[in-house]
């Protein structure tokens, strides 16, 4: 069988469940999965889908991304590089908010083109308060703003 990292995932889930002081049945109910299925995941017999991992993470109040990495769905190193790249772009004081958003959109499109989908979740494009298309009055082409 292919090298699945489900043993490590199962041990981690069991540890998190016990830390949260939940029985197997309680976690299964909270996550919306069957008790036997969750037991098989904990014992390393099943590899759950990303959706199931997300439901379990929500029930345990932990990061779904952590479970994705432990299950081998996400590559921790590659994803850390992506997060660091995004952080550098967002932290650059020489760029306007509009320019940062355009750069992130271009970066995401190149990653998709090369087969690396951006993970759904908190790592998406930063579009919180004050960061929206044109909200800062910079509707002009970003290349025009950098000319000097």
N, C-alpha and C positions, 0 to 999 in steps of 0.2 A: 504494500500500500504506500501511497505518497507520504512524504514526511510531513505529517500534520503536527502542529504544536498544541494539540488538544489536551495532552496530559498536563502541561504547564498551565494552560487556561483553566482546566478543571480544578486543579489544586488552588489556583488563585481565587476562583469563584467560591470554592468551599470556604477558604480563609475569610473572604469578604463577607460571605453570608453569616459565618459564625461571629465575626466582629460586629455585624449589624444585629446580632442576636435574633436571627430569623431561622425558623425551621425550613427544611427543604420544601415542605408543602406551602408554607407562608410565602416564600420567595416565588415559587411556581405560580401561585394565585396572583401575586402582585405583578408578575411579569407577563401573565396571560399565557403561560405554557403549561403542559402537563407535568405532573410530578415525576413520572417515570422518565420523560424526556430530559428534564433538568438533572435528574440523577445520572443519566447516561452521559450528559455533558460533563458533570463533575468528575465522573470516573474516567473520562478521556475516551469514551466509546463513540461519541458523536461529535461532529464539528458543526456547530450552529451557524445559521446564516447571520449576516450583518444585522438584519432586522431583529432577530431574536436577541442578539447580543445587546442591541440598543435598548430593548425592552428590559432585559435583565439589569443593565447598567442603570437605567432610570429607577427601577425598583430598589436597587442597592444604593442609589444616590452617589454613583461614581461615574467617572469619565468613560464614555463609550469608546473613545479613541484608545484608551488603555487596553480595553478588552480586544479591540481590533488588532492591535499590535501583538498581544499575547496569543491571539488566534491565528496570526500570520496573515491577516487580511491587509494590514498596513505594514509597510516597511518603515520601522522607526527612524533609521538613519536618513532615508530619502525624505520622509515627511518632516523631520527636524530641519533639514536643509531648506525645504519649502517655507517653513515657518520663519526661519532666520532671514531668508530672502525677502519675504513680505515685511518683516519687522524693519529691515534696513530701509526699504522703500518708504514705509510709513513714517520712519523717524527722520528722514532727510529734511532738514530745515530750509534747504534751497528750493524745494518744490512746493507748489501750491497744492491744496487738497485735491483740486480737479486733476492736476498732473499726476498725483499719486494714484488716483483711481484709474486713470487711463493706463498707467504703467502696469498696475495690477491686472487690469482686464487683458492687456496684451500678454502678460506673463501667463495668465490662466489659459489663454487661447493657444499659446505655444505648447504648454504642458499637455493640453487635450490633444493637440495635433500629434504630439510625440507619444501618446498613449498613456499619459499619467493624469488620471482624473483628479480633480480637486476634491478632497473628502468633504462630504456634506457635514455640516455641524458648525461649531464655533470657529473654525479656521477659515470660514468664507470671507468674501470681500468685506472689509471694514466699512460699514455704512451706518454708523451710529449717528447721534445728534451732531449737527454741524458738518457732516460729511455726506453731501449729496450732490448729484450732478448739477453743476451750475449754481448751487446755492451761495457760493462765495463770489458770484459775479464774474467768474472766469470762463465764460462760454467760448472764448476765443480758442483757436487752435493752440495746443500746448507748445508746439514748436515755435510759434510766434512769440510766446512769452519768454523763451529762453534766449532769444537773439539779443545780442547786446553789444 
